[in-house]
């Protein structure tokens, strides 16, 4: 099927930043992380508050990711009927112990094909969000227990002089990680290299790099224009 020639086919430096809806389960880790990224982006790009809207979603524990994706689809349709401008939808979710991980990814891809005017992206983490945070510091090729991630992240932070530990409910998460040795560009580069096949999500890996890569493209372009 031929895709419509939408914003996804236009170089980012030629178009406005757009309006982004971000759907994530719960009210803690992922939503707080993105809120902190909004601060980071706003400082450089001067985007409006409404340009990045975060929608926390309470899901059924037995159908975690499917509920999240279906909620996003229905919510976007309601917004479109109200004539809201939406250019990108990003769905943040973890694999954890949920069995609908792959099904949710397929549903997001299907929606992206159907909704030609909006770019839908799956920002998965296999197995948990801390996979992404870990790669701010170091590459990881083989799976480890979910409980080990925070321990190892805190070891990185301590080595770099941090007086406090990583917590899932930190409101300044990105800025804190960056201050004590973390590098979001490193995480983006490492994760992009892992995404060899779009239908295979190896453990460990994360699709959050797509969202960050999008943001960095605008930041880099603005930096070049100032030179």
Backbone torsions as a table, in degrees:
resi	resn	phi	psi	omega
1	UNK	NA	132.5	178.6
2	UNK	-76.7	129.9	-179.4
3	UNK	-82.3	144.1	175.4
4	UNK	-62.1	151.7	179.1
5	UNK	-84.2	76.6	-179.3
6	UNK	-94.5	-162.7	-175.5
7	UNK	-66.1	-22.5	-179.1
8	UNK	-67.3	-18.4	-179.1
9	UNK	-97.4	4.2	-176.5
10	UNK	-110.0	134.9	177.8
11	UNK	-53.9	136.9	-172.6
12	UNK	-61.3	-29.7	-176.0
13	UNK	-73.9	-6.7	-178.8
14	UNK	-98.6	-8.1	-173.9
15	UNK	-126.4	158.3	176.3
16	UNK	-63.3	164.6	-177.9
17	UNK	-61.1	-34.2	178.1
18	UNK	93.1	-178.3	178.6
19	UNK	-119.5	126.8	-170.9
20	UNK	-117.5	128.4	173.3
21	UNK	-104.9	129.4	-178.3
22	UNK	-120.5	118.4	-179.7
23	UNK	-106.0	130.6	-179.2
24	UNK	-146.1	146.5	179.8
25	UNK	-72.8	136.7	174.4
26	UNK	79.8	-164.8	-176.0
27	UNK	-127.1	4.9	-173.7
28	UNK	-107.5	-105.8	-160.9
29	UNK	-48.8	-66.0	-175.3
30	UNK	-63.1	-47.7	177.8
31	UNK	-58.6	-41.6	180.0
32	UNK	-67.0	-36.9	178.1
33	UNK	-62.6	-46.7	-179.4
34	UNK	-67.0	-36.8	176.5
35	UNK	-58.9	-40.1	179.2
36	UNK	-70.5	-35.2	175.3
37	UNK	-63.8	-33.2	177.2
38	UNK	-59.8	-39.3	177.4
39	UNK	-63.2	-45.5	178.8
40	UNK	-59.5	-45.8	-179.0
41	UNK	-67.7	-43.5	-177.1
42	UNK	-62.0	-35.6	-179.6
43	UNK	-63.3	-31.2	-176.4
44	UNK	-97.3	-46.8	-171.7
45	UNK	-97.4	-13.6	-178.8
46	UNK	59.1	36.9	178.1
47	UNK	-71.4	155.5	179.5
48	UNK	-75.9	155.5	-177.9
49	UNK	-56.3	-39.5	-176.3
50	UNK	-78.9	-5.3	-180.0
51	UNK	-68.5	-26.2	175.2
52	UNK	-127.4	107.6	-179.2
53	UNK	-110.6	128.1	-178.8
54	UNK	-103.0	127.9	-178.8
55	UNK	-118.3	99.5	175.3
56	UNK	-70.2	139.5	-175.2
57	UNK	-127.2	128.2	174.3
58	UNK	-87.3	124.3	-173.4
59	UNK	-117.3	163.8	172.8
60	UNK	-74.3	126.8	-174.2
61	UNK	-61.1	-26.2	-178.9
62	UNK	-84.6	-18.6	179.6
63	UNK	-131.7	51.8	-171.1
64	UNK	-51.0	-66.1	-172.5
65	UNK	-74.8	-34.4	178.1
66	UNK	-63.1	-44.5	177.0
67	UNK	-58.0	-42.0	-179.0
68	UNK	-62.1	-48.3	-178.8
69	UNK	-66.0	-43.7	-179.4
70	UNK	-64.7	-37.6	175.7
71	UNK	-61.7	-44.8	-179.4
72	UNK	-60.4	-43.6	-179.1
73	UNK	-61.6	-47.2	-179.8
74	UNK	-65.5	-40.2	-178.4
75	UNK	-66.4	-40.8	178.5
76	UNK	-63.9	-41.0	178.8
77	UNK	-61.5	-41.5	177.8
78	UNK	-62.2	-42.1	-178.6
79	UNK	-67.6	-37.6	179.0
80	UNK	-65.0	-37.1	177.7
81	UNK	-65.3	-26.7	177.5
82	UNK	-87.6	6.5	178.0
83	UNK	68.9	26.0	175.0
84	UNK	-70.7	142.3	175.5
85	UNK	-87.0	122.9	179.1
86	UNK	-134.2	127.2	179.1
87	UNK	-109.3	-30.9	-176.6
88	UNK	-140.6	140.7	173.0
89	UNK	-123.3	126.8	180.0
90	UNK	-120.1	128.2	-178.9
91	UNK	-116.2	115.1	-178.5
92	UNK	-95.7	125.0	178.1
93	UNK	-156.1	155.7	179.4
94	UNK	-108.9	158.1	174.8
95	UNK	-78.6	-50.6	-177.3
96	UNK	45.4	-129.7	179.4
97	UNK	-104.4	11.1	-176.5
98	UNK	-76.8	142.7	-175.0
99	UNK	-93.4	-4.7	-176.5
100	UNK	-102.2	19.9	-177.3
101	UNK	-58.0	-54.6	-178.3
102	UNK	-68.3	-37.7	179.8
103	UNK	-63.0	-39.4	179.2
104	UNK	-65.1	-41.5	178.8
105	UNK	-61.1	-45.0	179.3
106	UNK	-61.3	-38.0	-179.4
107	UNK	-67.1	-38.3	176.7
108	UNK	-65.4	-43.9	177.7
109	UNK	-61.7	-41.1	179.2
110	UNK	-62.7	-42.7	179.0
111	UNK	-65.2	-35.5	178.0
112	UNK	-63.5	-37.0	177.8
113	UNK	-70.3	-38.5	-176.8
114	UNK	-75.5	-36.1	-174.2
115	UNK	-101.3	81.1	-172.8
116	UNK	-65.0	-20.9	-177.2
117	UNK	-90.1	-10.0	-179.9
118	UNK	-124.4	135.3	179.8
119	UNK	-92.5	113.3	179.8
120	UNK	-98.0	132.9	179.8
121	UNK	-133.9	139.2	176.3
122	UNK	-91.4	117.2	177.9
123	UNK	-104.8	65.8	-178.2
124	UNK	-73.7	162.0	167.0
125	UNK	-136.7	126.5	179.6
126	UNK	-118.5	104.6	13.4
127	UNK	-100.3	-26.2	-172.3
128	UNK	-136.4	165.6	-178.4
129	UNK	-56.4	-33.0	-178.1
130	UNK	-65.0	-14.4	171.6
131	UNK	-57.5	-44.2	-180.0
132	UNK	-64.6	-46.4	-179.1
133	UNK	-62.9	-41.2	178.9
134	UNK	-53.8	-40.3	-175.0
135	UNK	-77.6	-2.8	167.1
136	UNK	-63.3	-24.0	-172.9
137	UNK	-113.5	-39.0	-170.6
138	UNK	-158.9	149.0	176.5
139	UNK	-75.1	149.3	176.9
140	UNK	-137.7	122.6	-176.4
141	UNK	-100.2	-27.5	-176.4
142	UNK	-115.0	148.7	-177.9
143	UNK	-64.9	147.9	170.4
144	UNK	-129.7	168.0	179.1
145	UNK	-65.7	145.0	-180.0
146	UNK	-56.9	-35.1	-178.6
147	UNK	-67.2	-18.0	-177.0
148	UNK	-83.4	-21.2	-174.2
149	UNK	-60.4	-49.7	-176.9
150	UNK	-64.4	-38.3	177.5
151	UNK	-59.6	-44.8	-178.7
152	UNK	-71.4	-37.7	177.1
153	UNK	-61.5	-42.6	179.4
154	UNK	-67.1	-29.4	175.9
155	UNK	-66.8	-40.3	176.2
156	UNK	-61.4	-47.0	-177.7
157	UNK	-63.1	-43.5	179.3
158	UNK	-62.4	-41.1	178.7
159	UNK	-60.8	-31.1	-178.5
160	UNK	-96.5	15.3	171.8
161	UNK	87.2	16.3	-179.6
162	UNK	-72.3	132.5	178.5
163	UNK	-82.9	-10.2	179.9
164	UNK	-133.9	167.9	-175.5
165	UNK	-99.9	161.5	174.2
166	UNK	-68.4	137.8	175.3
167	UNK	-134.8	148.0	-175.4
168	UNK	-68.3	-20.2	-177.6
169	UNK	-107.4	26.8	179.3
170	UNK	-70.2	133.1	-180.0
171	UNK	-86.3	-15.1	179.3
172	UNK	-118.5	37.6	-168.9
173	UNK	-54.1	-54.4	-177.4
174	UNK	-63.0	-45.6	-178.8
175	UNK	-65.5	-36.0	177.5
176	UNK	-64.7	-48.0	-179.8
177	UNK	-61.5	-41.8	-178.9
178	UNK	-66.9	-37.5	-179.6
179	UNK	-63.2	-32.6	-176.5
180	UNK	-114.2	50.5	168.3
181	UNK	94.3	-7.8	180.0
182	UNK	-76.8	151.8	-176.6
183	UNK	-137.6	108.4	-178.7
184	UNK	-66.4	-29.0	177.7
185	UNK	-69.4	-36.5	176.1
186	UNK	-62.5	-47.0	179.7
187	UNK	-59.3	-42.2	-179.9
188	UNK	-63.5	-45.9	-179.8
189	UNK	-64.1	-45.0	-179.0
190	UNK	-64.9	-41.9	-178.5
191	UNK	-71.8	-36.6	177.9
192	UNK	-61.5	-37.2	179.1
193	UNK	-67.8	-26.3	179.9
194	UNK	-78.2	-23.9	-175.1
195	UNK	-82.0	62.6	-175.6
196	UNK	-68.3	-43.9	-179.5
197	UNK	-124.1	124.2	-175.0
198	UNK	-63.0	-17.1	179.9
199	UNK	-96.7	-0.9	179.6
200	UNK	-118.5	123.2	-179.5
201	UNK	-116.3	84.7	-174.0
202	UNK	-64.9	155.9	173.7
203	UNK	-102.6	114.8	9.2
204	UNK	-97.3	142.6	173.3
205	UNK	-164.0	164.8	179.0
206	UNK	-153.5	138.2	177.4
207	UNK	-90.0	5.3	178.9
208	UNK	-62.3	-23.5	179.7
209	UNK	-56.7	-28.8	-178.4
210	UNK	-63.7	-42.8	178.6
211	UNK	-65.5	-45.9	-178.7
212	UNK	-67.2	-40.2	178.7
213	UNK	-60.7	-39.3	177.9
214	UNK	-60.6	-48.8	-179.8
215	UNK	-62.0	-45.9	-177.2
216	UNK	-62.9	-31.2	178.6
217	UNK	-60.7	-40.4	178.9
218	UNK	-71.3	-40.5	179.6
219	UNK	-64.4	-44.1	179.6
220	UNK	-65.1	-38.4	179.2
221	UNK	-64.9	-41.2	179.3
222	UNK	-65.4	-38.3	178.4
223	UNK	-63.0	-42.5	-179.7
224	UNK	-64.7	-37.2	-178.7
225	UNK	-66.9	-26.8	179.7
226	UNK	-79.5	-22.1	-177.2
227	UNK	-72.5	NA	NA
